[in-house]
Amino acid sequence: MKISSIHIYSHDGQRRDLQFKVDGLNVITGRSSTGKSALSEIIEYCMGRSSFNVPEGVIRDKVAWFAVIYQFENEQVLVAKPTPTAGGASCSTAMLRRGTQLRAPSFKDLAVNTDDDTIVELLSRLLGIPENRTEVALEHSRDSFDVNVKHTIYYLFQKQGLVANKDQLFYRQNEDYQPQTIRDTLPILLGVSSRNRYELESKLRTAKRDQRINTKQLEHARDAVDTSHDKAIGLYSEAKAVGVIGKTDGNPNPNAIIDALRSALSWKPETVPDDDGSRISCLEEELVQLRKQRRETQARIDSTRQFAMRAGGYESEAAEQVDRLSSIKALPKNPETGEWQWPFSERNLALESPIATVLLYELASLDKELRIATGQRPKLEAYLTDLASTVDEIAGAIRRKEAELSAAFSANEVIAQIGTRNNAAARVVGRISLFLETLLPNEDLARLEADNRRIKNKVQQLEDQIGADDSDERLASILNNISAQVTRYIQTFNAEFGSYPARLNLSQLTIIFDRPERWVPMARTGGGANHLAYHLSVLLALHLFAAQNNRPIPRFLLIDQPSQVYFPSEQVYKDADGSVQRTEADADLNAVRRLFELLLQFTQEDVPGFQLIVTEHANLREHWFQDTLVELPWTKPPALVPEDWNQE
């Protein structure tokens, strides 16, 4: 897909034609404000973009229709669109024609017969963009979309303010949502991401977002469950203290407490005996008994532990004695009788002396006692475990009673402050109502936990499916190939950091130089000439890869005023006005010549037949440069819009 011609129509039917060579370098040079920079806006407008971004002024006022003839391999496509009416900012209607060799229609033949969606679908299909769809979740601000010809514009236009911008590499990269769109669509255009792969990645991003939200909700729900029980006990005690809840079981379970609180919502003011003092006394007595039980149980634990320590000491000493006495059994035996004999006794004297008898008895006794003591240890440990569990239960009961007692005191204070029990009861009922409204039902917590498990499994499944795809490796390989060409072009420009490998970083949408000591992104480099070299090197390398691998990116690139960086100032550049003499007098002539020689070489050697369109203020006297001029340098006249055209 290339640009064969651009046509504009006046309101009274006149037509201005701008013809391009579809193969090679096309240069339009001339004065400022002659319409050169508007060419990219016209081309994009006729590629199916509804927004009308042609600058205000002469072009908007004097042009009624815009038309572009696109050249494909076997046919041409004409797209014509009217200027939005009444100063509007957009237009989505168009005229479409197809044929092997088209001519610009006359003004009277211009008529709307299609819309932008049809234009985009046709151009995308003729380009060969594969079927795809980016699935964006409904709650996201972006819409789901098909990758189409409009997603190639990032690599087709280098506007005047972009060619030397160190912070922005691609056209429209600075607009909302566009950086992510570039990251999503470039792999598809380069032939990496399939439709299935892209859908999986989109679903994975959505699933991970849902997982983060669900995890937070689940954490909050669990925190609420942990604290709601204590709150319920406090409210339950206050409700009993003010008479909202009648007699209930001494130690109700959590469900019974919640049921009692719900029943309190039906409370009606009535005369209630003042029995708060007796309730507080009962609670204090219960607390005394519970604390006494805890002390007694703790004392049993301490005694048992001391007994266990003493038994352990006894076991150690007894074992030592057994070891010493056992040495008796190491004495020699009579080979005839098999009995032990003392080494200092007469030969074959058996161990029948009183000392031997006592020692052997003592050994048997100690061995028996040691087995008994050792056998008691598991029982001691089980007993200690039971006592510890009892202490924990008593401690929990004490905390609950203390909460009830505190709530009872608070209720009495409220009664004293408000003056009547009914007012205090109404206040407690209100707090109960608020508590029950915010109480998370058990089924809600169970639902959140089930959702968490489901989403976690979904994320894992999607990650497994994506992990089985080698798209990441293939994309990395392609970007490495493109980056190698970027490095080569930067060296041709003699730009700074050209001696280091340059890397196209898709995640950050910039160029990174891999120096041995540290990497350097484009944003931390200096010099407009360097930034121009980086921009053009990336675009030329991208188009080189697309052409060599038959990827569906149009075979043209429009660059607006690239040589401005080789002039001492912006004003001096504007004053060049397409003049050879002013260019030679004011510009870095060698740099300007090297720039255009490289662009011409790209269309002749690197990608034969590629179309480059450059709008400029500079002009060179070399015959090869003059051969690239589309028209004589634009002044007034000539210009894009003839001066004799009338405004609407």
Secondary structure, DSSP 8 states (H G I E B T S, - for coil): -EEEEEEEEETTS-EEEEE--SSEEEEEEB-TTSSSTHHHHHHHHTTT--B----TTHHHHHEEEEEEEEE-SS-EEEEEEE--GGG-SB--EEEEEEESS-----GGG----EEHHHHHHHHHHHHT-----B---TTSSS--B---GGGGGGGTEE-TTTTT-SS--STTTTSTTHHHHHHHHHHHHTT---HHHHHHHHHHHHHHHHHHHHHHHHHHHHHHHHHHHHHHHHHHHHHHHTTSS----SS--HHHHHHHHHHHTT---------HHHHHHHHHHHHHHHHHHHHHHHHHHHHHHHHHHHHHHHHHHHHHHHHHHHGGGGS-B-TTT--B--TTS-TT--S-SHHHHHHHHHHHHHHHHHHHHHHHHHHHHHHHHHHHHHHHHHHHHHHHHHHHHHHHHHHHHHHHHHSSHHHHHHHHHHHHHHHHHH---HHHHHHHHHHHHHHHHHHHHHHHHHHT--HHHHHHHHHHHHHHHHHHHHHHTT-TTTTS-EEEETTTTEEEEE-SS-EEEGGG---HHHHHHHHHHHHHHHHHHHHHTT-SS-SEEEEE-GGGGGSSSHHHHHHTTT-HHHHHHHS-HHHHHHHHHHHHHIIIIISTT-EEEEEES----SHHHHTTBSSS-B-SSSSSS-TT----
